[in-house]
Amino acid sequence: MSATASAPGRPTTAPATPAAPPRMTRRQKLVLVLLLGSQFMVAVDFSILNVALPAVGAGLGFPLADLQWIATAFALAAAGFTLLFGRVADLVGRKRLFVAGMAVLGVSSLIGGLATSPEVLLAARVLQGLATAAVTPAGLALLTTAFAEGPLRERALGLNGALMSAGFTAGAILGGLLTDLLSWRWAFFVNVPVALLVVALAPRTLTDSRPAERVRLDVPGAVTVTGGLLLLVYGLTQAGAAGWTAPVPLAALLAGAVLLVGFWFVEKRAAAPLVPIRVLRRRSVVWGNAAGLIAFVTETSLVFLLTLYLQEVLGYTPLATGLAFGVLGIGTVLGGTLGGRAVGRFGSRRTIVAGGAVQAAATLALVALGTSGAWIWLLLAATFVGGVGNMLAIVGFMVTATSGLPDEEQGLATGLATMTQQIGITLGIPVMSAIVTARAGADTGAGAVLDGVTVAVLVNALLVLGGSLLAGAFLAGRGQTPVRRTYTDGHGMPHQ
């Protein structure tokens, strides 16, 4: 900035005028579209088969009691291997793992759509889960390393969260439509062209940095954490069906906890740990992921509770239920688009707390639901507002959990965040289902179901409020205060 004279001999400096905020380059926009499209597809896979499970069972001869394994096989692989693959992405290259994962996802989807026996379908679901465990953290790491910390990364993570959440809702709607209009097999086939397109475009669009020297994989750490997560997820899924005190889920949960504790001690002694202890001790990582866990536990389980309400109390069909959740999807998209701006203006800590408070207030309003069909309007309004709040909290969680770590550890950071997401999705439904069952007992009438749902909704609201306030309290004073950014060069690079 040059000096100008306002009076002879009295030079003054003109005030700096902030340039426009940084803008995405054309290449960054292409990267964003490619990665967001793939993450949306992965999110759709989480829910697309839920509505179609009865049709799948009838088509392939699944016994009713075994239908849960279609979802469990996917959840076990997706949650159990996500942390391992997140770290592998740092070691061997995120682009390489991302492209390989998308290829496996396309092939496994084709196998699932062509399956003629339960065994083949379950094998396809395991492969889909493994592919998801590779694609999600690798894709998120490619996203965070494509955008430096600051407004562009916050915006990208906000859009990513919005589309992933919208994908969960879209999966339920799309699954119902495809099953009713075509066949449950199209719930698998729809992935194939998307995977092919991503595999064709990714090598030329994405860039990746590799470590200067190859580090050996921490095998003991990989075995203990993967085994612990597999047992934990298995115990959670079985607890929902058999009860929390049944021998099998209880043994699995205890064994999983022992392995995860053992993982901590293994990492303390490892020369090249899978997850360095210094990372696990970071408040931003610990409490950012804690906030994310609460956000996923509460919102995904709320969808389960409201599905019970809509179908068992109001008598909605599965397709009508899926369409009703479209309003929730709109709310999450809005929350995701606002999330990056909120983090940039108020900081991730305040965004997490505000998002949790909004979600809790909206969830608490659902305690008033009754047996009349007119209550659908309260449900639609509350889920819309709650979706906005939930996504604000999730964007705050993603920014917090991935900030302050170098690019070479972004796969680790996104692997931890993805693991949090997977466990939250798995944990919420068994917990809320147990509350409903304990309250309703053996009575399956509309009144008893409504009573159980009401109590579980109240617990849900208190959980999200308490969790977000607790995370906000522990994140206070740790660099979560927003900063005013100014931009001085033509490339839009921020500095303080």
Salt bridges, closest charged atoms under 4 A:
ASP90 OD2 - ARG87 NH1 3.11
ASP90 OD1 - ARG94 NH2 2.76
GLU154 OE2 - ARG485 NH2 3.34
GLU409 OE2 - ARG278 NH2 2.32
ASP451 OD2 - ARG439 NE 2.96
